[in-house]
Amino acid sequence: MSDPIISVRNLGKKYRLGATLSHNTLRDQIAHSVKSLWYHLKSTSDGHSTHSKTSAVHSASINSEFWALKDISFDVLQGEVVGIIGRNGAGKSTLLKILSQITEPTEGEARIWGCVASLLEIGTGFHPELSGRENIFLNGAILGMTKAEIKKKFDEIVDFAEIEKFIDTPVKRYSSGMYVRLAFAVAAHLEPEILLVDEVLAVGDVEFQKKCLGKMNAAAKGGKTVLFVSHNMAAVRQLCTNGVLLDQGRVKSIGRAVECIESYLNLGLDQGGAIVEHGIQMNADVLIDRIKVNGSEIDKIDLSGEKPMLKIEVSGRLRKPRRLDIETALTDFIGNIVATCRPGIFNGNTQLVPEGSFELIGVVYLPHFTRGDYFLSIGITDPYVEGFWDFPNAVCLTAEGLPTAVSGPVLENRLGHGPIILPGETKVVRCETASAETNK
């Protein structure tokens, strides 16, 4: 096995939350004085002589510590494309900043052998008053390119960024997408041995993202090393051979990219809990008390049987009469929508539910899945007007594969393209008006 080009050992990064003990600049001292005065005036106005209380709060703020990274260890070989994935706040960007030598670790070490180019934040290294042309030379110099190298690759950079029309316009007038296109074009054409890319590519349009992925793929095939941070699991799966999954600042999984993606998508699924707790309310007139899928409130269901079906039970209350429907979407483990069910749209069978409590039952007739995990999102909507609640990735459906004797509904793609449209129905099985509830 060849020697690693990146070696991370017992890496940790600690931050202090709130105030700090040291006030090294005039601005720090002024800010500290203003905060102390505010605490004093507030405690006086509240009628409390709480210097000790204020000091305790201030002291607690000083002593509060947060480990953004802890005990991180892994190696990256030359030519590997590694996806760094995890939830928001997992420590992905902090890790890349340490590898880029923007910030120092609190403990441990990260060793890198080779020239590094980083694309971490929109507009890093750009001056807003300078034009695109001037910023190419400025950013290229910051990344270590000579003036002759920049001149040689200038036209290539402009063509890749697709900003020729605006090349002499100050970049402060650029959109965020134009910023990213120009920044990535400069970093990619530096031809570094190691390329660190944070999720800023999400700002670009679909066509440009494809170009960037192609460029990183070409760099990897040319023996370059790429560390890629992204929430786009499809892009990580397409581009990366290996992955590192971070969770709350620690390594959760290291290995093949596909396995890390699967671990990432299953984070929290083993904790159980009611679906309603993860819902997004979009209309205050509709209150949801409980949702059950196949008779259970837990969020992982094993599909089995020759005729797979989902039964979704919803209980709640209405503050005014509404038409209600249960809509569902199924996605695969990298986020692609594979099937949807919208009974109210295709069957036209929604009914006006009066103010008060209600119970709905939605039935979705499923296709026979190939082996793997799928995710069910649930929406409570008026199909012709608006959405009331959204429960994204509410349930994980695990399929063991096709049964021996395959039977079941014939699915019809009524739109003629895109995901399969699943047959299903929504029924109101109970509704009690507010006046009826009051009279009980």
Secondary structure as UniProt FT lines:
FT   STRAND          4..16
FT   HELIX           26..45
FT   TURN            46..47
FT   HELIX           51..63
FT   STRAND          65..77
FT   TURN            78..79
FT   STRAND          81..85
FT   TURN            88..89
FT   HELIX           92..99
FT   TURN            100..101
FT   STRAND          107..112
FT   STRAND          116..119
FT   TURN            122..125
FT   TURN            128..129
FT   HELIX           132..142
FT   TURN            143..144
FT   HELIX           147..161
FT   HELIX           164..166
FT   TURN            167..168
FT   HELIX           171..173
FT   HELIX           176..189
FT   STRAND          194..197
FT   HELIX           199..203
FT   HELIX           206..221
FT   TURN            222..223
FT   STRAND          225..229
FT   HELIX           233..239
FT   STRAND          242..247
FT   TURN            248..249
FT   STRAND          250..256
FT   HELIX           257..265
FT   TURN            266..268
FT   HELIX           269..271
FT   HELIX           275..278
FT   STRAND          280..281
FT   TURN            284..285
FT   STRAND          286..293
FT   TURN            294..295
FT   STRAND          300..303
FT   STRAND          309..318
FT   STRAND          322..323
FT   STRAND          325..331
FT   TURN            333..334
FT   STRAND          337..341
FT   HELIX           343..347
FT   STRAND          352..353
FT   STRAND          356..365
FT   STRAND          372..382
FT   TURN            383..385
FT   STRAND          386..399
FT   TURN            414..415
FT   STRAND          420..421
FT   STRAND          424..433
FT   HELIX           434..439
//
